[in-house]
């Protein structure tokens, strides 16, 4: 999920740069590239997920690009912020992968 969201962000930024930049769009595309790199690496995933959601909501409010792609990426960013990086990430290597075991209550 991290890699797919990052790939779409990078593709959007490349498309925006190829088509020519507006001032707001250029700044949003410039912020999307480092955020995508963090997502691909799985480094600071909750922070990067919130950044993706904020960038895409800014695109929706500024009416830049495709509305539904931005809504989908904002949703993916929020989901990544809540779910975390997963097993194959730099975060898991640095901080360990957390697993929650729910104990059955004895009656």
Chimera marker file (.cmm) of the C-alpha trace (Angstrom):
<marker_set name="trace">
<marker id="1" x="0.000" y="0.000" z="0.000" r="1" g="1" b="0" radius="0.5"/>
<marker id="2" x="2.904" y="2.345" z="0.781" r="1" g="1" b="0" radius="0.5"/>
<marker id="3" x="4.599" y="1.690" z="-2.549" r="1" g="1" b="0" radius="0.5"/>
<marker id="4" x="1.413" y="2.121" z="-4.584" r="1" g="1" b="0" radius="0.5"/>
<marker id="5" x="0.561" y="5.444" z="-2.943" r="1" g="1" b="0" radius="0.5"/>
<marker id="6" x="4.136" y="6.669" z="-3.420" r="1" g="1" b="0" radius="0.5"/>
<marker id="7" x="4.203" y="5.588" z="-7.061" r="1" g="1" b="0" radius="0.5"/>
<marker id="8" x="1.021" y="7.519" z="-7.815" r="1" g="1" b="0" radius="0.5"/>
<marker id="9" x="2.376" y="10.603" z="-6.044" r="1" g="1" b="0" radius="0.5"/>
<marker id="10" x="5.606" y="10.449" z="-8.053" r="1" g="1" b="0" radius="0.5"/>
<marker id="11" x="3.674" y="9.944" z="-11.301" r="1" g="1" b="0" radius="0.5"/>
<marker id="12" x="1.468" y="12.950" z="-10.526" r="1" g="1" b="0" radius="0.5"/>
<marker id="13" x="4.497" y="15.115" z="-9.752" r="1" g="1" b="0" radius="0.5"/>
<marker id="14" x="6.250" y="14.054" z="-12.958" r="1" g="1" b="0" radius="0.5"/>
<marker id="15" x="3.089" y="14.741" z="-14.957" r="1" g="1" b="0" radius="0.5"/>
<marker id="16" x="2.716" y="18.170" z="-13.348" r="1" g="1" b="0" radius="0.5"/>
<marker id="17" x="6.304" y="19.090" z="-14.105" r="1" g="1" b="0" radius="0.5"/>
<marker id="18" x="5.987" y="17.878" z="-17.690" r="1" g="1" b="0" radius="0.5"/>
<marker id="19" x="2.810" y="19.926" z="-18.271" r="1" g="1" b="0" radius="0.5"/>
<marker id="20" x="4.273" y="23.079" z="-16.741" r="1" g="1" b="0" radius="0.5"/>
<marker id="21" x="3.886" y="24.306" z="-13.195" r="1" g="1" b="0" radius="0.5"/>
<marker id="22" x="1.475" y="26.656" z="-11.576" r="1" g="1" b="0" radius="0.5"/>
<marker id="23" x="2.692" y="28.229" z="-8.352" r="1" g="1" b="0" radius="0.5"/>
<marker id="24" x="0.475" y="26.190" z="-5.979" r="1" g="1" b="0" radius="0.5"/>
<marker id="25" x="0.787" y="22.982" z="-7.966" r="1" g="1" b="0" radius="0.5"/>
<marker id="26" x="4.558" y="23.288" z="-8.165" r="1" g="1" b="0" radius="0.5"/>
<marker id="27" x="4.895" y="23.618" z="-4.410" r="1" g="1" b="0" radius="0.5"/>
<marker id="28" x="2.596" y="20.653" z="-3.793" r="1" g="1" b="0" radius="0.5"/>
<marker id="29" x="4.489" y="18.503" z="-6.300" r="1" g="1" b="0" radius="0.5"/>
<marker id="30" x="7.801" y="19.515" z="-4.735" r="1" g="1" b="0" radius="0.5"/>
<marker id="31" x="6.535" y="18.387" z="-1.324" r="1" g="1" b="0" radius="0.5"/>
<marker id="32" x="5.131" y="15.147" z="-2.729" r="1" g="1" b="0" radius="0.5"/>
<marker id="33" x="8.522" y="13.790" z="-3.855" r="1" g="1" b="0" radius="0.5"/>
<marker id="34" x="10.237" y="13.623" z="-0.429" r="1" g="1" b="0" radius="0.5"/>
<marker id="35" x="7.028" y="12.315" z="1.109" r="1" g="1" b="0" radius="0.5"/>
<marker id="36" x="6.960" y="9.559" z="-1.517" r="1" g="1" b="0" radius="0.5"/>
<marker id="37" x="10.547" y="8.625" z="-0.749" r="1" g="1" b="0" radius="0.5"/>
<marker id="38" x="9.699" y="8.317" z="2.943" r="1" g="1" b="0" radius="0.5"/>
<marker id="39" x="6.727" y="6.104" z="2.101" r="1" g="1" b="0" radius="0.5"/>
<marker id="40" x="8.722" y="3.822" z="-0.178" r="1" g="1" b="0" radius="0.5"/>
<marker id="41" x="11.412" y="3.369" z="2.470" r="1" g="1" b="0" radius="0.5"/>
<marker id="42" x="8.870" y="2.968" z="5.237" r="1" g="1" b="0" radius="0.5"/>
<marker id="43" x="10.568" y="5.662" z="7.280" r="1" g="1" b="0" radius="0.5"/>
<marker id="44" x="8.404" y="7.859" z="9.525" r="1" g="1" b="0" radius="0.5"/>
<marker id="45" x="5.345" y="6.281" z="7.931" r="1" g="1" b="0" radius="0.5"/>
<marker id="46" x="2.717" y="7.846" z="10.240" r="1" g="1" b="0" radius="0.5"/>
<marker id="47" x="4.155" y="11.309" z="9.610" r="1" g="1" b="0" radius="0.5"/>
<marker id="48" x="4.442" y="10.686" z="5.863" r="1" g="1" b="0" radius="0.5"/>
<marker id="49" x="0.867" y="9.367" z="5.763" r="1" g="1" b="0" radius="0.5"/>
<marker id="50" x="-0.451" y="12.511" z="7.423" r="1" g="1" b="0" radius="0.5"/>
<marker id="51" x="1.625" y="14.601" z="4.998" r="1" g="1" b="0" radius="0.5"/>
<marker id="52" x="0.133" y="12.741" z="2.009" r="1" g="1" b="0" radius="0.5"/>
<marker id="53" x="-3.382" y="13.267" z="3.337" r="1" g="1" b="0" radius="0.5"/>
<marker id="54" x="-2.708" y="16.978" z="3.908" r="1" g="1" b="0" radius="0.5"/>
<marker id="55" x="-1.127" y="17.470" z="0.469" r="1" g="1" b="0" radius="0.5"/>
<marker id="56" x="-3.983" y="15.763" z="-1.292" r="1" g="1" b="0" radius="0.5"/>
<marker id="57" x="-6.630" y="17.656" z="0.665" r="1" g="1" b="0" radius="0.5"/>
<marker id="58" x="-4.828" y="20.874" z="-0.272" r="1" g="1" b="0" radius="0.5"/>
<marker id="59" x="-5.069" y="19.793" z="-3.928" r="1" g="1" b="0" radius="0.5"/>
<marker id="60" x="-8.796" y="19.157" z="-3.515" r="1" g="1" b="0" radius="0.5"/>
<marker id="61" x="-9.374" y="22.555" z="-1.906" r="1" g="1" b="0" radius="0.5"/>
<marker id="62" x="-7.270" y="24.328" z="-4.555" r="1" g="1" b="0" radius="0.5"/>
<marker id="63" x="-9.052" y="22.350" z="-7.299" r="1" g="1" b="0" radius="0.5"/>
<marker id="64" x="-5.783" y="21.094" z="-8.778" r="1" g="1" b="0" radius="0.5"/>
<marker id="65" x="-5.698" y="17.857" z="-10.742" r="1" g="1" b="0" radius="0.5"/>
<marker id="66" x="-8.213" y="15.042" z="-10.619" r="1" g="1" b="0" radius="0.5"/>
<marker id="67" x="-10.563" y="15.296" z="-7.640" r="1" g="1" b="0" radius="0.5"/>
<marker id="68" x="-11.149" y="11.575" z="-7.126" r="1" g="1" b="0" radius="0.5"/>
<marker id="69" x="-7.488" y="10.624" z="-7.381" r="1" g="1" b="0" radius="0.5"/>
<marker id="70" x="-6.713" y="13.185" z="-4.692" r="1" g="1" b="0" radius="0.5"/>
<marker id="71" x="-9.525" y="11.882" z="-2.479" r="1" g="1" b="0" radius="0.5"/>
<marker id="72" x="-8.259" y="8.316" z="-2.910" r="1" g="1" b="0" radius="0.5"/>
<marker id="73" x="-4.665" y="9.303" z="-2.089" r="1" g="1" b="0" radius="0.5"/>
<marker id="74" x="-5.798" y="11.307" z="0.948" r="1" g="1" b="0" radius="0.5"/>
<marker id="75" x="-7.665" y="8.243" z="2.182" r="1" g="1" b="0" radius="0.5"/>
<marker id="76" x="-4.623" y="6.036" z="1.576" r="1" g="1" b="0" radius="0.5"/>
<marker id="77" x="-2.421" y="8.511" z="3.431" r="1" g="1" b="0" radius="0.5"/>
<marker id="78" x="-4.745" y="8.521" z="6.440" r="1" g="1" b="0" radius="0.5"/>
<marker id="79" x="-4.914" y="4.710" z="6.398" r="1" g="1" b="0" radius="0.5"/>
<marker id="80" x="-1.121" y="4.460" z="6.279" r="1" g="1" b="0" radius="0.5"/>
<marker id="81" x="-0.825" y="6.880" z="9.181" r="1" g="1" b="0" radius="0.5"/>
<marker id="82" x="-3.146" y="4.711" z="11.245" r="1" g="1" b="0" radius="0.5"/>
<marker id="83" x="-1.822" y="1.301" z="10.179" r="1" g="1" b="0" radius="0.5"/>
<marker id="84" x="1.882" y="2.046" z="10.312" r="1" g="1" b="0" radius="0.5"/>
<marker id="85" x="4.684" y="0.865" z="8.055" r="1" g="1" b="0" radius="0.5"/>
<marker id="86" x="4.381" y="-2.905" z="8.194" r="1" g="1" b="0" radius="0.5"/>
<marker id="87" x="7.027" y="-5.587" z="8.532" r="1" g="1" b="0" radius="0.5"/>
<marker id="88" x="9.191" y="-4.672" z="5.530" r="1" g="1" b="0" radius="0.5"/>
<marker id="89" x="10.160" y="-1.122" z="6.379" r="1" g="1" b="0" radius="0.5"/>
<marker id="90" x="12.930" y="0.914" z="7.925" r="1" g="1" b="0" radius="0.5"/>
<marker id="91" x="10.635" y="1.766" z="10.849" r="1" g="1" b="0" radius="0.5"/>
<marker id="92" x="10.191" y="-1.930" z="11.650" r="1" g="1" b="0" radius="0.5"/>
<marker id="93" x="13.967" y="-2.432" z="11.602" r="1" g="1" b="0" radius="0.5"/>
<marker id="94" x="14.664" y="0.601" z="13.778" r="1" g="1" b="0" radius="0.5"/>
<marker id="95" x="11.866" y="0.348" z="16.310" r="1" g="1" b="0" radius="0.5"/>
<marker id="96" x="10.676" y="-3.244" z="15.986" r="1" g="1" b="0" radius="0.5"/>
<marker id="97" x="7.405" y="-4.487" z="14.647" r="1" g="1" b="0" radius="0.5"/>
<marker id="98" x="4.628" y="-4.238" z="17.187" r="1" g="1" b="0" radius="0.5"/>
<marker id="99" x="2.019" y="-6.943" z="17.468" r="1" g="1" b="0" radius="0.5"/>
<marker id="100" x="-1.016" y="-6.715" z="19.696" r="1" g="1" b="0" radius="0.5"/>
<marker id="101" x="-2.266" y="-9.969" z="21.219" r="1" g="1" b="0" radius="0.5"/>
<marker id="102" x="-5.789" y="-9.878" z="22.547" r="1" g="1" b="0" radius="0.5"/>
<marker id="103" x="-6.163" y="-12.151" z="25.544" r="1" g="1" b="0" radius="0.5"/>
<marker id="104" x="-9.381" y="-14.078" z="26.067" r="1" g="1" b="0" radius="0.5"/>
<marker id="105" x="-11.086" y="-13.173" z="29.288" r="1" g="1" b="0" radius="0.5"/>
<marker id="106" x="-11.737" y="-16.044" z="31.656" r="1" g="1" b="0" radius="0.5"/>
<marker id="107" x="-15.284" y="-16.168" z="32.933" r="1" g="1" b="0" radius="0.5"/>
<link id1="1" id2="2" r="1" g="1" b="0" radius="0.2"/>
<link id1="2" id2="3" r="1" g="1" b="0" radius="0.2"/>
<link id1="3" id2="4" r="1" g="1" b="0" radius="0.2"/>
<link id1="4" id2="5" r="1" g="1" b="0" radius="0.2"/>
<link id1="5" id2="6" r="1" g="1" b="0" radius="0.2"/>
<link id1="6" id2="7" r="1" g="1" b="0" radius="0.2"/>
<link id1="7" id2="8" r="1" g="1" b="0" radius="0.2"/>
<link id1="8" id2="9" r="1" g="1" b="0" radius="0.2"/>
<link id1="9" id2="10" r="1" g="1" b="0" radius="0.2"/>
<link id1="10" id2="11" r="1" g="1" b="0" radius="0.2"/>
<link id1="11" id2="12" r="1" g="1" b="0" radius="0.2"/>
<link id1="12" id2="13" r="1" g="1" b="0" radius="0.2"/>
<link id1="13" id2="14" r="1" g="1" b="0" radius="0.2"/>
<link id1="14" id2="15" r="1" g="1" b="0" radius="0.2"/>
<link id1="15" id2="16" r="1" g="1" b="0" radius="0.2"/>
<link id1="16" id2="17" r="1" g="1" b="0" radius="0.2"/>
<link id1="17" id2="18" r="1" g="1" b="0" radius="0.2"/>
<link id1="18" id2="19" r="1" g="1" b="0" radius="0.2"/>
<link id1="19" id2="20" r="1" g="1" b="0" radius="0.2"/>
<link id1="20" id2="21" r="1" g="1" b="0" radius="0.2"/>
<link id1="21" id2="22" r="1" g="1" b="0" radius="0.2"/>
<link id1="22" id2="23" r="1" g="1" b="0" radius="0.2"/>
<link id1="23" id2="24" r="1" g="1" b="0" radius="0.2"/>
<link id1="24" id2="25" r="1" g="1" b="0" radius="0.2"/>
<link id1="25" id2="26" r="1" g="1" b="0" radius="0.2"/>
<link id1="26" id2="27" r="1" g="1" b="0" radius="0.2"/>
<link id1="27" id2="28" r="1" g="1" b="0" radius="0.2"/>
<link id1="28" id2="29" r="1" g="1" b="0" radius="0.2"/>
<link id1="29" id2="30" r="1" g="1" b="0" radius="0.2"/>
<link id1="30" id2="31" r="1" g="1" b="0" radius="0.2"/>
<link id1="31" id2="32" r="1" g="1" b="0" radius="0.2"/>
<link id1="32" id2="33" r="1" g="1" b="0" radius="0.2"/>
<link id1="33" id2="34" r="1" g="1" b="0" radius="0.2"/>
<link id1="34" id2="35" r="1" g="1" b="0" radius="0.2"/>
<link id1="35" id2="36" r="1" g="1" b="0" radius="0.2"/>
<link id1="36" id2="37" r="1" g="1" b="0" radius="0.2"/>
<link id1="37" id2="38" r="1" g="1" b="0" radius="0.2"/>
<link id1="38" id2="39" r="1" g="1" b="0" radius="0.2"/>
<link id1="39" id2="40" r="1" g="1" b="0" radius="0.2"/>
<link id1="40" id2="41" r="1" g="1" b="0" radius="0.2"/>
<link id1="41" id2="42" r="1" g="1" b="0" radius="0.2"/>
<link id1="42" id2="43" r="1" g="1" b="0" radius="0.2"/>
<link id1="43" id2="44" r="1" g="1" b="0" radius="0.2"/>
<link id1="44" id2="45" r="1" g="1" b="0" radius="0.2"/>
<link id1="45" id2="46" r="1" g="1" b="0" radius="0.2"/>
<link id1="46" id2="47" r="1" g="1" b="0" radius="0.2"/>
<link id1="47" id2="48" r="1" g="1" b="0" radius="0.2"/>
<link id1="48" id2="49" r="1" g="1" b="0" radius="0.2"/>
<link id1="49" id2="50" r="1" g="1" b="0" radius="0.2"/>
<link id1="50" id2="51" r="1" g="1" b="0" radius="0.2"/>
<link id1="51" id2="52" r="1" g="1" b="0" radius="0.2"/>
<link id1="52" id2="53" r="1" g="1" b="0" radius="0.2"/>
<link id1="53" id2="54" r="1" g="1" b="0" radius="0.2"/>
<link id1="54" id2="55" r="1" g="1" b="0" radius="0.2"/>
<link id1="55" id2="56" r="1" g="1" b="0" radius="0.2"/>
<link id1="56" id2="57" r="1" g="1" b="0" radius="0.2"/>
<link id1="57" id2="58" r="1" g="1" b="0" radius="0.2"/>
<link id1="58" id2="59" r="1" g="1" b="0" radius="0.2"/>
<link id1="59" id2="60" r="1" g="1" b="0" radius="0.2"/>
<link id1="60" id2="61" r="1" g="1" b="0" radius="0.2"/>
<link id1="61" id2="62" r="1" g="1" b="0" radius="0.2"/>
<link id1="62" id2="63" r="1" g="1" b="0" radius="0.2"/>
<link id1="63" id2="64" r="1" g="1" b="0" radius="0.2"/>
<link id1="64" id2="65" r="1" g="1" b="0" radius="0.2"/>
<link id1="65" id2="66" r="1" g="1" b="0" radius="0.2"/>
<link id1="66" id2="67" r="1" g="1" b="0" radius="0.2"/>
<link id1="67" id2="68" r="1" g="1" b="0" radius="0.2"/>
<link id1="68" id2="69" r="1" g="1" b="0" radius="0.2"/>
<link id1="69" id2="70" r="1" g="1" b="0" radius="0.2"/>
<link id1="70" id2="71" r="1" g="1" b="0" radius="0.2"/>
<link id1="71" id2="72" r="1" g="1" b="0" radius="0.2"/>
<link id1="72" id2="73" r="1" g="1" b="0" radius="0.2"/>
<link id1="73" id2="74" r="1" g="1" b="0" radius="0.2"/>
<link id1="74" id2="75" r="1" g="1" b="0" radius="0.2"/>
<link id1="75" id2="76" r="1" g="1" b="0" radius="0.2"/>
<link id1="76" id2="77" r="1" g="1" b="0" radius="0.2"/>
<link id1="77" id2="78" r="1" g="1" b="0" radius="0.2"/>
<link id1="78" id2="79" r="1" g="1" b="0" radius="0.2"/>
<link id1="79" id2="80" r="1" g="1" b="0" radius="0.2"/>
<link id1="80" id2="81" r="1" g="1" b="0" radius="0.2"/>
<link id1="81" id2="82" r="1" g="1" b="0" radius="0.2"/>
<link id1="82" id2="83" r="1" g="1" b="0" radius="0.2"/>
<link id1="83" id2="84" r="1" g="1" b="0" radius="0.2"/>
<link id1="84" id2="85" r="1" g="1" b="0" radius="0.2"/>
<link id1="85" id2="86" r="1" g="1" b="0" radius="0.2"/>
<link id1="86" id2="87" r="1" g="1" b="0" radius="0.2"/>
<link id1="87" id2="88" r="1" g="1" b="0" radius="0.2"/>
<link id1="88" id2="89" r="1" g="1" b="0" radius="0.2"/>
<link id1="89" id2="90" r="1" g="1" b="0" radius="0.2"/>
<link id1="90" id2="91" r="1" g="1" b="0" radius="0.2"/>
<link id1="91" id2="92" r="1" g="1" b="0" radius="0.2"/>
<link id1="92" id2="93" r="1" g="1" b="0" radius="0.2"/>
<link id1="93" id2="94" r="1" g="1" b="0" radius="0.2"/>
<link id1="94" id2="95" r="1" g="1" b="0" radius="0.2"/>
<link id1="95" id2="96" r="1" g="1" b="0" radius="0.2"/>
<link id1="96" id2="97" r="1" g="1" b="0" radius="0.2"/>
<link id1="97" id2="98" r="1" g="1" b="0" radius="0.2"/>
<link id1="98" id2="99" r="1" g="1" b="0" radius="0.2"/>
<link id1="99" id2="100" r="1" g="1" b="0" radius="0.2"/>
<link id1="100" id2="101" r="1" g="1" b="0" radius="0.2"/>
<link id1="101" id2="102" r="1" g="1" b="0" radius="0.2"/>
<link id1="102" id2="103" r="1" g="1" b="0" radius="0.2"/>
<link id1="103" id2="104" r="1" g="1" b="0" radius="0.2"/>
<link id1="104" id2="105" r="1" g="1" b="0" radius="0.2"/>
<link id1="105" id2="106" r="1" g="1" b="0" radius="0.2"/>
<link id1="106" id2="107" r="1" g="1" b="0" radius="0.2"/>
</marker_set>
